[in-house]
Amino acid sequence: MNSSAFSEAFVRTVQPYAAWGAEQLETFNAFLPEGDWSADLDQCSYRQGRQELQISVLGTWDVRDGSWLWGWANPGFGNKPVAGAAHAVRRFGHEQQIPEFTSDLVNLSGAPDPRMAAETLAFGAMSVLGAPGYIGAQASPEARVYFVPNDPQVPRASPDPVKLPRILMTGAGIFGGAESQVVTGYFGRHGVELQRTEDGFSVVLPDGTPVSIRFDGQGRISSIDAHFATAAGR
């Protein structure tokens, strides 16, 4: 994802959740089957393939002019329960002074890739809400609509020692920089305590696997080591 289209406040706020968001989105996409989709906004219901979920609308992206319209500003459903997630993002944006979350219409046309900028905005909203995923669906040739699920059926990811290096490096690369914040944000969202070491962090994952995370002199992740043999002997 490219951060050039977004404010410093947006990047600073979303970045710590980048690894957690990437992991949870991967889990959600594996859960949601492929297939045609439909939605009943009055019932806050979304169906894709054979899976039906309770959802909330974030916003819509207009392909023609590259603009994002938040759900609370949509005259068709802005005052209905289905826009609840959008209103929650707006409140958070006012609290944290994030312009992308408080402007009714967000102009993404100047981004290097406006479609990816729309995905980044949805990803950011999902991350600050702690939602278990987001859905981008083609509503027409000119527009995409974005939802977040709020349904207990959706599985929540948990730290996996085998996948952890890839997840943390993916998160570190989403916006670039602030890699220690990506690590602390990831484990903070999972409720797992980190211990400071001379050159990074140590942590014991929920399954008992000890992990060491080290950084180089520029603050970049230099190694992520899961001590499987130690865990087996616990």
N, C-alpha and C positions, 0 to 999 in steps of 0.2 A: 504494500500500500504506500502511496505517496502522501507525505504530510504537507506538501507545499500549498495545498488548497485550503488548509485549516489554520485556525488561530493557535497561538502558543498555548492558550488556556485549554483548548480542546485536546491537543497532543499531550500536554502535561498531565491531564486528568485521565485520559484513556490509556496511555502508554503502560502504566503499571498493570493493567488487566489484559495486556495483549496476549501473553502466553496462556492465561486461563481462558480467555475468549476463544483463541484458536483451538484449544483442546476441547472445550465444550461444544463449539460449533462442529467439530469433527464427529463428536459423539452424537449430536443431534442429527446431522446429515446421514449418518449410518442408520439411525432409528427411523427416519422418515422415508417411506417407500416412494419410488418413482411412480408417476402416473398423472393423469389430469387432476386439476384442482378446482375447487369451488368454495365459496364462502357465504355464510349468512351473517351479515354484520349485526343484525338485530339480536341474533342469538350468540354473538361472539364465537362463532363456530367456523372451523376451517376443515376441509376434507381434501386429502391427497391420496390417490389410490384407495386403499381400504382403511386408511388411518384417519380418524376424526379427532380434532384437538380443539380445546378452548384457546382462543387467541385474542390479542389486542392489536390494533393498527398503530404502527409508528408513523408512516407517511407515504407519500407517492412521489415518484421521480418522473419528470416529463422529459422524454427523449429529445423532443424538438428544441427546447431552449436550455436543457440541462439544469432545470430548477427542481428543488425538493420542497414539497409542501407538507408541513407537519400535520398530523391527524387532527390536532385540536383546531387548526385553522380551516379544515375542510368543511364547507357549508353543508355537505351531505350527511356527515356523521360526527362533526366536531364536538357536539354536546351530548353524545350518546356514550353509554358505558364502554363501547368497543374502542374508544379513543383514550381509554384510561392510561395506557402505557405512555402515549405521547404527552399527556398532561403531566405524568410523573417525571418524564425527561425534562419538560419545560420548568417544573419546579426546581429540579436539581440544577438546571442551567442558571436560573436566577440566583440560587444560593452560591454557586461557584463562579458566577460571572463568565459563562461560556456562551458566546454569541450564537454559535451554530445551534444550540439547544433552545434559544429564546426567540429567534427570528422566525416569523410565520413562514416566510419563503427564503430558502437558502440557495443562492446562486452558485452552482457548481460548474458552470459552463467554462470558466477559465482554468479548470484543473487540467493537467496533462491527459487524464483519462476520466471524463465526467462520470461514466458508468462505474468505474472503480471508486470514484469519490463518493457516489451514492452508497456503494457497499460499505465503504469506510464509515460513513455517517451512521448507517444501520448497525454496524459492528460496534461503534462507540456507544450508541444507545443501549444495545444489548448488554454491553460490558458494565456500564454504570448502573443499570437496573439489576444486574445479576441474573438476567433472564437466561433460560437454558438453551438459547439459540435464536436465530431469526430466519425469516423466510422472505425471499424476494421472488415475486410471481409476476409474470407478464399479464397485465390486465387488458392491454390493447396494444396495437402496433406502436403507439405513441407513449405508453405509460407503463411503469412497473409499480406495484404496491408492495409495501414491506410490513410484515407482521412479526410479533414476538409471541411465542406460546406461553401460556400460564396454566399449564396442565400437569398434574402430578404423574401422568403417564410417561413424560419425557425423562429419560435417564440422566442422571448427573454424573459427570466424569469424576474420577478420583486419580490421584497421582499413580502412575505406573512406572516402575524403575526402568523398564526396557524402553518405553516411549519418552521418558523424561528429557533426555538430551535433545531429541528432535523437537519436542514441544517448546522447551525453553529457548532454543536457538531460533525457532520459527517466530516466537514472540519477540525476541530481541531484534529480529530483522524487519518487523512490520513497520515501525517508524524510524528505527535506527537510533543508537545512542541510549543512554540511561539504562544500561543493561542490568545494573544491580537493582534498580527499581522494578524492572520486569520480574526479576527473581523474587524479590520480597512481596510484590503484589500477587504473584501466582500463589505462593504458599500462604499468604495472608487470606486470600479468598478461600483457600481450602482449610483454613483454620489449623495449619501445621506450623509449629514453632521452629524458627531458625536460630542457630547459634553462630555468632561471629567467630571467625578464625583470623589468623594473621593475613591471609590473602583471599578471603572470601567467606563462605558459609558452610556449615555442616548441618544436616537435617536427618531425622529418622522418619521415613515415610510411614503411613498408616499400616502397611503390611510388615513393618519391622526392618526394612532395608535401609541401612545407613548410606547417605549420599554426601559427597564432598563437591562443592562448586567453587572454582577458583577463577580469579580475574587477573588480567595482565596490568601493566602499569598505566594503560590508557582506559582502564575501567571496562574492558571487554571480557566476556566469558572466555577463559582459556581452556578449561576442562570441566567435565561433569562426570564424576566417577561414582557408580553404584557398587557398593561392597557386598556382592551377593554371598560370598563365602562367609563373611561376618554375620550376615543375616541368617544364614542357614544354621549357624552354630548357636544362635540365641535361644 
